[in-house]
Amino acid sequence: MKSVIDRYSKTKEEHQLGNPTSEVKFWQREAAMLGQQLQNLQESHRQMMGQELSGLNVKDLQNLENQLEMSLRGVRMKKDQILMDEIQELNRKGSLIHQENVELYKKVNLIRQENMELYKKVYGTRDVNGANRNSLLINDLGIGEDAHVPVNLQLSQPHQQNYETTTRATKLGYSFLHMLIIFL
């Protein structure tokens, strides 16, 4: 469009398009030129799409093939760049998620350790089968520091103890189990 305006300005300066007849002829020539350009572009487009190739010789076909290969290379390079950018972005997001996961895991372990220390202060520790493993027992319920070992729950008859001590221990046990379930 800019080239048409430039040509119009140049022609106007050269011929002083003041009269309507000269101006109409100028625009008719411009319309004819633009129509020819449009026709050439449409023909080129059809040839690039593999249509209307019958009028081309071997040299023209080779030039068309080279143009298509260059275009295809450009398309592939752009596609590869977009895919590489997406891969980098996904790797970055994956790294952030991994880092967040590690930090959350550390927080969970810290809370577990704090819970174990609180529990030890309240109930004390016992060795199970002579092992040096810190395992806490509540009426034969083993709660260990290893979070991956399944917890076995068993029902048992309450031991005869002072009612006040039993009530307090039961409340603390329920509180601890509730907190343990929440954090697991």
N, C-alpha and C positions, 0 to 999 in steps of 0.2 A: 504494500500500500504506500509506503514511504517513497518507493521508486516512482510510482505513478505521480505522486504530488511533486516530486523533484522534476520529473519530465514536464509536467504541466507548467511549473514555474519557469523552467528554462525556455520552453516554447513561447510562453507569454512574453517573456523579456525579448526574445528574438523577433517575434512577429507582431508583438503588440496586439494580442487577441482582443480587440475591442469590438469588432463587429460580430454579430451572432452567427453568421454563416461560417466564419473561420473557426469559431468555438465549437460548433456542431460537428464540423469535419474532424477537429482534434479529438473530440470525445468518441466519434465513430471509429477512428484509428485505434484509440486506446481500448475500446471495447473489443475490437477485432483482435488486437494483440493479446489481451487478457483471455479472450475465448480460446485462442490458439495455445496459450500457456496451459490453460485448464485441460484442453484436449490432450496435450503432450503428457501432462501429469497423470491423467486418467489412463492413458495408454501404457505409461511406465508402470503404474500401479498394477494394471492387469498382467503385464509381463512378469512383474515380480511375484505375482500370485500364480504364475505358471500358465496363464491364459494368453491367447493370441500370439503364439510364438512362431507361427508359420512364416511370417515375413522376415525373420531374422536369419542372418548367415552365421557361420561358425564363430567368427570374431565377435559378433554382437552377442551371441549366446555365452561365449567365454566371459565377456565384460559383465553381462548380467549375472553369471555365476559368481564372479569375483565380488560384485556388489553385494549379492546375497550372503556370501561367506563372511564378508566384513561386517555386514549388519548382524548376522547370526553371532559372530564373535562378540560384538558389542552387547547384544542381548544376553549372551551367556555370562559375560564379565559382570554386567549389572546384576543378574540373578545371583551369581556367586557372591558378589559383594553384599547383597541384601541378606543372603543366607548366612554368611560369615558374621555380619553384624548381629543377626538374630541369635546365632549360636553364642557369641560373646555376651550378649545381654542375658541369655538364659544361664550361662555359666556364672555370670556375676550374681544373678538372683539366687541360683543354687548355692553359691558360696555364702551369701548373706543368710539364707535359710539354714544352712549347715551351722554357721557361726551362732545363730540364734538358738538352734537346737542344742548345741554344746553348752551354751550359757544356761538354758533352761534345765538341762540335765544336771549341771553343777548346782543350781539352786535346789532342785529336788533332792539331790544327795545331801546337801547341807541341811535341809529341813529334816531329812531322815536321821542324820547324825544327831541333830538337836533333839529330836524325839527320842532317840535311843538313850541319849544322855539323861534326859528328863526321866525316862522310864527307869533307868539304872538308879537314879537318885531315889526314886520312890520305892522300887521293889528289889533293887540289888541285882547281882549277876550270879549265874551258876555255870559250871562247866558241864557239858553234856557228854557222857561216856568218856570222860577223862580228856577230851580234846581241848585245845586252847582257843576254841571258838567262843566269842561272846554271844550267848544266846539267852534270851529272856524267857522266863516261864511264868505263865499265869494258869494255875490249876491244870497243869500238864499241857498248856498251849505254848508251843515254841515259836517265838518271834525272833528271827535272826537278822543279822545285818545284811545278809545276802538277799537282795531283792528278787533274784531270779529263782529262788527255791520256793516251791509251793508251800502255802501255809495249811497245816492240817488242823482242823477244828474238831474237838470232841466234847460231848456232853459228859459231865460227871456230877456226882453228888457233892453238895457243899460240905466242907469240913466244919466240924463243930467249933465255933470260935465265938468270941464276944460279939454280940449283935452290933454294937457301935463300930467296931473295927471292921466287921464284914461289910456293913453298909458303906463305909467310907472307901474301902478297897474296891467294892463293886462300882461305885460311882467313878472313881479314878480309872478303873479298868475300862468301863464303858466309854469314858471320855477319850482315853488313849486309843482304844480300838476305833472309835469314830474318826479321830484325827488320822490314824494310820490308814484307814480305808479311803479317806479323802485324798491323801497324798499318794497313795498307790494308784 
